[in-house]
Amino acid sequence: MDPVLVAAGGSVLALLIVACAAVFVVRSALQGAESRHRAHILEAVAEVLRAMRGKR
């Protein structure tokens, strides 16, 4: 198998895993939260994702 295809497939798989993990974290955080706290939770999750991407 071509090493470039393996690297591309691994990158796509890693991105999919991170995206699924982010969705599960948000869903579990919002599940028991009151409506007035949801915006703060989503802002915090967005801040973490920005930090992971190196934008902050």
Buried (B, 14 or more C-beta within 10 A) or exposed (E): EEEEEEEEEEEEEEEEEEEEEBEEBBEEBBEEBEEEEEEEBBEEBEEEBEEEEEEE
